[in-house]
Amino acid sequence: MQSTFTVNTKELKAALVVMNRIGSKFSKASMLKITVLTDKIEIATQGITKILKAETDGLADISVPALLIKGYINTASNPTMQFTFKQGELKCGSSIFSSPFIRIETVFNLPENDLPINATRMSVLRFEANKSKEEIERLNLGPSITYANRTLSDKIHKALEYLKEYEVTFDELHLLIQNKIKQ
């Protein structure tokens, strides 16, 4: 996975100066969380977040040592800087920095994943009905869908206990709910 952004050098330098001045001073252990979104980046450290306009490619959450970015920015003279992050690696200009502390992760709720974080079981089942198996695997939703289907089956069995006098079958209830899911 790779994420790239191009940002105005002065704006980034000003944001880091403010973060360093307002919050705790950057030390060897200080980390920045950079969230690369569409046309902007969010830079955060303990309790402080700055949002900067940027040209971006590849949505990601990036953890990087604060002193690495601060040190590189302080030596920069170009009006814009392009950062390219890979797992354990940062490329900026002609310099490449490697560190196990440079981590890149996918943004949890990607735009192509229209399932919200707090999705109901019905939403999960609708997602399963409308998406391909490859899409479900790519978004790692298999366990959530398995749980939703198992819960559905358990609830139908529980409902059958109450409805047994009316000669309702499992298949009839399951079909009724599947039709509701496909709406």
trRosetta pair geometry for C-beta under 8 A, 3 or more apart (Angstrom, degrees):
i j d omega theta_ij theta_ji phi_ij phi_ji
1 58 7.2 146 178 -169 80 125
1 60 6.9 139 151 -100 120 129
1 86 7.2 153 84 -139 53 64
1 87 6.8 76 54 -36 87 98
1 104 5.8 -159 99 114 112 122
1 106 6.9 -112 -139 -65 157 84
2 58 5.6 -96 101 -113 61 173
2 84 6.5 -4 -172 -175 107 93
2 85 6.8 159 -156 83 57 53
2 86 5.2 -24 -102 -89 82 83
2 104 7.7 27 -113 138 24 168
3 36 4.8 156 177 40 131 158
3 56 7.6 -15 -174 -167 90 93
3 57 7.1 170 -156 91 49 58
3 58 3.8 -146 -108 105 59 113
3 59 7.1 -73 -117 97 118 6
3 60 3.7 -108 -58 19 151 135
3 62 6.4 -137 66 -57 140 121
3 84 7.5 167 87 -153 42 50
3 85 5.0 -9 61 57 88 103
3 104 6.0 -178 11 -149 115 130
4 36 8.0 110 61 -151 23 155
4 56 7.0 155 90 -157 58 48
4 57 4.5 1 58 57 100 101
4 58 6.0 80 15 28 69 115
4 82 6.6 5 -173 -177 101 97
4 83 6.8 173 -148 90 54 52
4 84 4.6 -11 -102 -104 93 77
4 85 7.4 -174 -77 20 44 67
5 36 5.4 -151 -47 -126 127 114
5 41 5.4 73 -179 -59 169 129
5 54 4.4 24 -177 153 112 138
5 55 6.6 156 -156 80 59 50
5 56 4.6 -12 -103 -103 92 75
5 57 7.4 -175 -74 24 51 63
5 82 7.3 -174 97 -147 34 59
5 83 5.7 -3 59 55 77 94
6 54 6.1 160 72 -167 45 84
6 55 4.3 0 48 52 104 104
6 56 8.0 -149 23 -67 64 41
6 80 5.5 32 174 166 99 121
6 81 6.9 -179 -148 90 61 35
6 82 4.4 -24 -95 -96 87 80
6 83 7.8 173 -84 17 38 64
7 11 6.6 -116 167 74 97 111
7 12 5.1 90 120 -54 129 121
7 41 6.5 -58 -78 22 131 133
7 52 5.6 43 -145 129 124 135
7 53 7.7 146 -131 90 78 51
7 54 4.4 -36 -84 -105 85 108
7 80 6.7 168 85 -154 27 80
7 81 6.1 -20 60 60 76 82
7 83 7.4 -3 12 4 106 107
8 11 4.1 65 81 12 109 113
8 12 6.6 172 85 -12 56 85
8 52 7.4 -142 40 -175 89 118
8 53 7.5 37 -1 72 110 90
8 79 6.8 -38 -143 162 73 73
8 80 5.8 -52 -101 -101 42 76
9 12 5.9 -61 -149 39 29 108
9 13 6.1 27 157 -18 66 110
9 73 6.8 164 -160 -149 82 84
9 76 5.1 -144 -143 116 132 131
9 77 8.0 53 150 147 170 5
9 78 6.0 143 -42 86 144 65
9 79 6.0 -154 18 -177 112 22
9 80 6.2 -151 -25 -103 86 18
9 81 5.2 94 -84 -18 89 104
10 13 5.7 -56 -144 39 29 111
10 14 6.2 31 157 -19 65 108
10 79 7.6 -25 -11 -150 99 63
11 14 5.8 -55 -147 37 28 111
11 15 6.4 30 154 -20 63 106
11 52 5.4 134 135 -138 123 118
11 53 7.7 -18 136 42 170 79
12 15 5.7 -54 -148 35 31 112
12 16 6.4 27 156 -16 65 106
12 43 7.8 108 -139 -33 80 156
12 52 6.3 32 -81 -119 70 171
12 73 5.8 -135 115 -123 110 135
12 81 7.0 -68 27 40 154 123
13 16 5.9 -57 -149 38 30 109
13 17 6.4 32 153 -22 65 106
13 73 4.9 174 -90 161 82 121
13 74 7.3 124 -128 -80 111 51
13 76 7.7 -148 -63 56 120 114
14 17 5.7 -53 -147 34 31 113
14 18 6.4 30 156 -17 65 105
15 18 5.9 -56 -150 37 30 109
15 19 6.3 28 153 -18 65 109
15 43 6.0 97 140 57 136 139
15 50 4.0 151 -153 138 117 165
15 52 6.1 -81 -43 -60 155 121
16 19 5.6 -54 -144 39 32 112
16 20 6.1 31 157 -18 66 109
16 43 7.6 -59 -75 138 73 154
16 66 7.8 153 -145 -169 106 93
16 69 6.8 -160 -101 117 141 107
16 70 5.3 173 174 -102 141 86
16 73 6.2 132 20 62 155 160
17 20 5.8 -59 -146 39 27 109
17 21 6.1 23 155 -18 64 112
18 21 5.7 -60 -142 39 28 109
18 22 5.9 13 166 -7 68 113
18 48 7.8 -170 121 -179 89 139
18 50 7.0 115 73 -79 123 135
19 22 6.4 -58 -132 44 23 99
19 23 5.6 -13 180 20 63 119
19 43 7.2 -89 -54 119 155 112
19 45 5.5 100 -180 30 125 123
19 48 5.0 162 -128 111 84 142
19 50 6.4 -95 -57 -19 113 124
20 23 7.0 -56 -112 57 16 86
20 25 6.1 43 -168 -132 83 54
20 26 5.4 -48 -113 -14 104 100
20 70 7.1 82 -64 -114 138 141
22 48 5.9 127 88 -96 123 144
23 45 5.7 165 92 98 168 114
23 46 5.6 142 -161 70 131 92
23 47 6.3 159 -109 65 113 97
23 48 4.8 -113 -48 -6 126 135
24 27 7.7 -40 137 -9 106 104
24 30 7.5 -164 98 -98 100 118
24 46 6.2 19 21 53 108 139
25 30 7.9 -114 119 -54 45 147
26 30 4.3 -125 -146 58 65 161
26 45 7.9 -81 -91 -130 86 164
26 66 4.3 -136 -136 114 118 129
26 67 5.5 156 147 -69 121 74
26 70 5.8 155 66 -13 172 157
27 30 5.1 120 44 -21 58 101
27 67 7.5 -50 136 -48 13 121
28 65 7.7 -27 -170 -153 47 122
28 67 6.7 -28 -105 -1 41 147
30 45 6.6 7 -170 -143 102 131
30 65 7.0 88 83 -163 65 64
30 66 3.9 -42 117 25 109 132
30 67 6.6 108 60 -28 106 84
31 45 7.3 162 86 -119 49 87
31 63 5.4 1 178 -170 127 95
31 64 6.8 143 -159 71 76 29
31 65 6.2 -59 -106 -103 64 39
31 66 6.2 -162 -119 -29 8 88
31 101 7.2 -133 -105 174 110 113
32 43 5.8 -19 -173 -164 118 92
32 44 7.0 136 -165 68 66 42
32 45 5.6 -52 -107 -69 64 95
32 63 7.4 160 80 -151 47 47
32 64 5.4 -23 60 65 95 84
32 65 7.6 33 13 123 85 12
32 66 4.8 117 -36 -91 95 77
32 69 6.0 -30 19 19 150 146
33 42 8.0 -10 110 108 86 90
33 43 7.5 149 78 -158 51 42
33 44 4.6 -23 62 65 99 97
33 45 7.3 161 15 -78 78 44
33 61 6.6 -15 -171 -171 98 92
33 62 7.1 149 -161 78 48 51
33 63 5.7 -21 -102 -96 69 71
34 41 5.7 -9 -170 -177 94 118
34 42 7.1 157 -156 79 44 51
34 43 5.4 -10 -103 -103 78 71
34 44 7.8 178 -78 22 34 70
34 61 7.7 152 81 -161 48 44
34 62 4.3 -18 63 63 96 107
34 63 7.9 180 21 -79 73 23
34 64 6.4 2 3 15 115 116
34 85 8.0 163 75 -37 129 155
35 41 6.7 156 77 -162 51 62
35 42 4.2 -1 51 53 105 103
35 44 7.4 27 -6 2 102 112
35 60 7.6 -160 -147 98 47 43
35 61 5.3 -15 -105 -107 77 71
35 62 7.5 -173 -78 21 29 73
35 107 6.8 84 -157 -102 96 110
36 41 5.4 -22 -105 -109 57 91
36 54 7.8 -82 -136 88 81 138
36 56 5.1 161 -177 -147 98 128
36 58 6.6 23 108 94 143 68
36 59 5.8 -169 97 -137 85 39
36 60 4.9 22 41 47 113 75
36 61 7.8 -151 20 -72 73 26
36 62 6.7 49 -17 -9 104 113
36 107 7.8 -127 66 -50 67 119
37 40 5.3 -9 70 69 104 81
37 41 6.8 167 25 -97 75 35
37 42 6.8 44 -4 -9 116 97
37 56 6.7 116 80 46 31 173
37 59 6.2 34 -115 -126 40 97
37 107 7.4 86 -92 -89 74 159
38 56 6.3 -149 -126 64 26 127
38 59 7.2 -29 -47 -81 69 108
38 111 7.7 29 -32 -36 130 143
39 53 6.6 -25 163 -151 79 76
39 54 7.0 155 -179 67 33 53
39 55 7.4 -10 -118 -107 56 37
39 56 6.3 -118 -51 18 21 107
40 51 5.8 9 175 -176 128 95
40 52 6.5 159 -158 82 77 41
40 53 5.7 -53 -101 -111 80 40
40 54 5.9 109 -131 28 25 83
40 56 7.3 -48 35 -22 23 134
41 51 7.4 170 86 -150 42 53
41 52 5.4 -12 58 60 89 92
41 54 4.8 20 -10 15 101 145
41 56 6.8 151 -61 -82 87 123
42 49 5.7 -7 -175 -170 102 108
42 50 7.3 158 -156 79 53 42
42 51 5.3 -22 -101 -99 74 75
43 49 7.1 155 80 -155 45 55
43 50 4.9 -13 59 59 97 94
43 51 7.9 -177 20 -81 69 28
43 52 6.8 23 -4 1 109 112
44 48 6.7 168 -147 89 60 51
44 49 4.3 -15 -97 -101 96 81
44 50 7.6 -179 -75 21 50 60
45 48 5.6 -2 61 57 79 97
45 66 6.4 35 -95 -89 135 135
56 59 7.5 62 147 -82 130 57
59 106 7.2 54 101 -158 88 67
59 107 4.7 -59 148 6 110 128
59 110 6.3 145 81 -122 144 89
59 111 7.7 146 -27 0 162 96
60 85 6.9 -149 92 79 151 127
60 104 5.1 -9 179 -167 140 96
60 105 6.5 140 -165 71 83 38
60 106 6.3 -67 -114 -111 68 33
60 107 6.2 -134 -106 -35 15 83
61 104 7.4 149 79 -158 49 48
61 105 4.7 -20 63 66 99 95
61 106 7.4 19 16 97 88 15
61 107 5.8 125 -32 -90 88 62
61 108 8.0 19 -20 -21 133 76
62 85 5.1 -21 -119 170 138 175
62 102 7.4 -11 -171 -168 96 76
62 103 7.1 163 -155 86 50 52
62 104 5.2 -12 -105 -104 80 74
62 105 7.8 -177 -77 24 36 66
63 101 7.1 -98 121 167 99 69
63 102 7.2 178 89 -145 64 31
63 103 4.5 9 49 52 104 99
63 104 8.0 -150 25 -68 66 36
64 68 6.1 -104 163 65 98 126
64 69 6.0 85 115 -40 126 113
64 85 7.4 -105 -68 -112 125 129
64 90 6.5 70 -129 -70 130 140
64 101 7.3 101 -142 122 35 88
64 102 5.2 24 -110 -117 79 80
64 103 7.9 -155 -63 32 54 57
65 68 4.3 87 78 -5 99 109
65 69 7.5 176 92 -3 57 81
65 99 6.6 -47 -5 122 121 165
65 101 5.4 56 -46 109 98 137
65 102 7.5 -67 1 -67 81 75
66 69 6.2 -62 -157 40 37 103
66 70 5.9 30 153 -16 72 114
67 70 5.5 -56 -134 45 33 111
67 71 5.7 37 163 -23 68 109
68 71 6.1 -56 -144 36 20 109
68 72 6.5 14 158 -13 58 110
68 90 7.0 117 145 42 135 156
68 97 6.1 136 -163 160 127 164
68 99 7.2 -119 -77 -1 154 154
68 102 7.9 -70 73 -74 167 107
69 72 6.0 -62 -148 39 28 107
69 73 6.1 27 158 -19 66 111
70 73 5.9 -57 -144 37 27 110
70 74 6.4 29 157 -23 63 108
71 74 5.9 -56 -149 31 28 112
71 75 7.0 12 158 -7 61 108
72 75 6.2 -69 -157 41 33 102
72 76 6.5 45 148 -43 67 105
72 92 5.9 68 172 81 149 156
72 95 7.2 -161 -129 79 121 151
72 97 7.9 -100 -64 -34 137 142
73 76 5.5 -47 -149 12 36 121
73 81 7.5 -113 -108 -5 75 165
76 81 5.8 -37 -147 -75 154 130
76 93 7.9 -180 -117 -35 99 138
78 81 6.1 126 78 -75 115 71
78 93 7.4 161 2 -89 144 120
81 92 6.1 9 179 -163 110 106
81 93 7.0 -57 -143 -45 86 94
82 92 7.0 170 85 -139 52 60
82 93 7.4 129 53 -61 81 49
83 90 6.5 -28 -162 -164 96 97
83 91 7.4 142 -162 77 46 53
83 92 5.2 -14 -105 -93 69 95
84 90 7.3 144 77 -161 52 47
84 91 4.3 -14 61 60 104 103
84 92 7.5 -176 23 -70 69 48
85 89 7.2 151 -157 88 47 61
85 90 5.7 -15 -103 -105 72 71
85 91 7.9 -160 -70 24 29 71
85 102 6.7 -149 -147 173 100 114
85 104 5.1 148 134 -79 115 129
86 89 4.4 1 62 60 97 107
86 91 7.7 36 3 -7 99 102
86 104 6.7 -97 -170 10 18 147
87 102 7.5 148 -173 107 30 85
87 103 6.8 13 -137 -136 72 48
87 104 5.4 -113 -78 36 61 100
88 98 6.0 19 151 -158 87 78
88 99 6.5 -162 -159 74 63 37
88 100 5.8 -12 -119 -104 101 41
88 102 5.5 118 -133 69 18 96
88 103 7.7 28 -59 -84 54 50
89 96 6.5 -14 -166 -172 103 96
89 97 7.0 153 -156 83 52 52
89 98 5.3 -18 -101 -104 77 72
89 99 8.0 148 -85 27 34 58
89 102 6.3 -168 9 90 14 143
90 96 7.3 160 84 -157 49 49
90 97 4.5 -7 59 58 98 102
90 98 8.0 -166 25 -74 67 31
90 99 7.7 -4 4 24 103 101
90 102 5.4 -138 -35 -130 98 154
91 95 7.2 166 -152 90 51 51
91 96 5.0 -15 -102 -104 80 78
91 97 7.8 -171 -76 23 34 67
92 95 5.5 -14 67 66 78 99
92 97 7.5 7 14 1 101 107
97 102 7.3 127 107 -44 99 149
98 102 7.6 -118 -156 27 33 131
99 102 4.9 99 68 -10 92 96
106 110 6.6 -36 168 -58 110 119
107 110 5.7 122 79 -79 94 70
108 117 7.0 40 132 -93 127 109
109 113 6.1 -131 -158 80 50 116
109 116 7.1 14 -133 -138 131 47
109 117 5.9 -70 -73 -52 125 93
110 113 4.7 84 60 9 84 103
110 139 7.9 -133 40 -116 119 100
113 139 5.3 135 -105 -128 118 134
114 127 7.7 -178 77 -111 84 104
115 119 5.0 -15 -178 -70 91 149
115 123 6.3 135 -139 146 87 110
115 124 7.0 68 -147 -97 134 59
115 127 5.0 8 -79 -91 124 150
115 139 7.6 109 34 154 125 152
115 141 7.0 74 50 -107 163 145
116 119 5.2 149 64 -64 71 78
116 123 7.3 -33 35 161 87 161
119 123 4.0 -127 -166 89 97 133
119 124 5.4 116 127 -54 127 82
119 127 7.5 -6 -166 -21 154 136
119 144 7.8 60 72 176 127 141
120 123 4.7 104 52 2 73 100
120 124 7.2 -135 97 -3 42 85
121 124 5.6 -53 -151 35 36 113
121 125 6.3 34 151 -17 68 105
121 148 4.5 161 -154 -134 85 96
121 151 5.8 -94 -131 83 150 139
121 152 7.1 175 157 -59 128 88
122 125 5.8 -55 -147 39 32 110
122 126 6.3 33 152 -19 65 105
122 180 8.0 -61 -143 126 115 108
122 181 6.9 -151 -158 -107 75 79
123 126 5.7 -54 -147 37 31 111
123 127 6.3 37 151 -24 64 104
124 127 5.5 -51 -151 32 31 116
124 128 6.6 34 150 -20 63 102
124 141 7.3 -170 -147 -179 95 117
124 144 5.4 -129 -139 143 137 105
124 145 5.8 -165 164 -94 105 60
124 148 4.3 -168 94 -58 130 159
125 128 5.6 -48 -150 33 35 114
125 129 6.5 35 151 -20 64 105
125 145 7.5 126 -92 -139 48 77
125 148 5.3 -153 -57 144 85 133
125 149 7.2 130 -103 -73 98 68
125 152 6.8 85 -86 -61 142 142
125 181 4.9 -80 127 -130 112 130
126 129 5.6 -55 -148 36 34 112
126 130 6.2 12 160 -4 68 114
126 181 5.4 -160 -81 -168 67 77
126 182 7.9 170 -124 -83 76 25
127 130 6.3 -73 -145 47 26 98
127 131 5.7 -4 170 2 68 122
127 136 7.7 126 135 -100 99 96
127 141 6.9 -75 121 155 137 160
127 145 7.5 -119 84 -89 103 106
128 131 6.7 -69 -124 45 20 93
128 136 6.6 45 -114 -97 69 139
128 141 7.9 -151 -76 121 82 123
128 145 4.8 118 -80 -135 127 125
128 148 7.5 -170 -15 75 136 135
128 149 7.8 -10 20 -56 176 108
129 178 8.0 148 -99 -159 134 76
129 181 5.4 142 -30 138 152 111
129 182 5.7 -132 168 -90 151 70
131 135 4.3 -112 178 85 110 134
131 136 5.6 133 107 -53 121 85
132 135 4.7 99 56 4 79 102
132 136 7.1 -143 97 -4 44 86
133 136 5.6 -54 -148 37 35 113
133 137 6.3 34 154 -17 67 106
134 137 5.8 -56 -148 39 30 109
134 138 6.2 33 153 -23 65 107
135 138 5.7 -52 -144 34 30 113
135 139 6.4 12 161 -3 63 109
136 139 6.3 -67 -148 47 26 98
136 141 5.0 -95 -159 63 75 103
136 142 6.1 102 144 -68 104 67
136 145 6.4 -8 -159 -19 132 151
137 140 7.2 26 -176 -79 35 40
137 142 6.3 32 -98 -47 61 114
140 143 7.8 -2 164 16 75 97
141 144 5.0 -56 -165 45 72 116
141 145 5.6 72 136 -25 89 103
142 145 5.9 -63 -146 39 27 107
142 146 6.2 29 158 -21 66 108
143 146 5.6 -52 -143 36 32 114
143 147 6.3 32 157 -18 65 106
144 147 5.8 -55 -149 37 29 111
144 148 6.3 29 152 -20 64 107
145 148 5.6 -52 -145 36 33 112
145 149 6.3 31 156 -17 65 106
146 149 6.0 -58 -149 38 28 108
146 150 6.3 27 154 -18 64 108
147 150 5.7 -55 -144 38 30 111
147 151 6.2 30 156 -18 65 108
148 151 5.8 -54 -146 38 29 111
148 152 6.3 36 152 -24 63 105
149 152 5.5 -49 -147 32 33 116
149 153 6.5 33 154 -18 64 103
150 153 5.8 -54 -152 36 31 111
150 154 6.4 31 151 -18 64 107
151 154 5.6 -54 -147 38 33 113
151 155 6.2 31 156 -19 67 108
152 155 5.9 -59 -147 38 27 108
152 156 6.4 28 154 -21 64 106
152 174 7.9 91 147 -123 111 82
152 177 6.7 164 -161 134 116 156
153 156 5.8 -53 -148 33 30 111
153 157 6.5 30 154 -17 63 105
154 157 5.8 -56 -152 36 31 111
154 158 6.4 31 151 -19 65 107
155 158 5.5 -51 -147 37 34 114
155 159 6.3 37 152 -20 65 104
156 159 5.6 -53 -148 37 32 112
156 160 6.4 40 151 -27 64 102
156 170 5.9 86 142 -144 124 78
156 173 4.9 152 -145 109 104 132
156 174 6.0 19 -123 -70 161 79
156 177 7.3 -106 -82 -5 114 146
157 160 5.6 -48 -150 28 33 116
157 161 7.2 43 150 -26 59 94
157 170 7.2 5 -83 -109 65 111
158 161 5.9 -44 -164 18 37 115
158 162 7.5 23 146 -6 62 102
159 162 5.9 -62 -161 41 42 106
159 163 5.8 12 153 1 76 119
159 173 6.2 155 90 -143 133 156
160 163 5.8 -70 -131 55 32 96
160 164 6.1 63 162 -67 68 81
160 168 6.6 -143 -120 92 72 97
160 169 7.9 14 -120 -158 119 22
160 170 6.2 -25 -74 -78 144 73
160 173 7.0 -122 -68 -2 89 152
161 164 6.4 -19 -149 -23 23 113
163 166 5.1 -55 -174 42 79 111
163 168 4.4 -19 137 37 126 131
163 173 7.8 135 61 -70 155 130
164 167 7.7 43 -178 -74 42 32
164 168 7.5 -103 -92 44 27 80
168 172 5.6 -122 -165 74 76 133
168 173 6.2 71 158 -48 115 102
169 172 4.7 101 57 2 80 101
169 173 7.2 -153 93 1 45 85
170 173 6.1 -64 -154 42 31 105
170 174 5.9 29 153 -20 68 113
171 174 5.6 -56 -139 40 29 113
171 175 6.1 32 159 -21 65 107
172 175 5.9 -55 -147 36 26 110
172 176 6.5 30 153 -21 61 107
173 176 5.6 -53 -149 34 33 115
173 177 6.5 26 155 -13 66 105
174 177 6.0 -58 -150 40 30 106
174 178 6.2 32 152 -21 66 108
175 178 5.6 -52 -141 37 31 113
175 179 6.4 35 157 -20 64 102
176 179 6.0 -55 -155 33 27 110
176 180 6.7 27 148 -17 61 107
177 180 5.4 -53 -150 37 37 114
177 181 6.3 43 150 -25 67 102
178 181 5.4 -48 -148 32 34 116
178 182 6.5 29 155 -16 64 106
179 182 5.9 -58 -148 38 32 108
179 183 7.1 50 150 -40 61 93
180 183 5.8 -38 -160 3 36 118
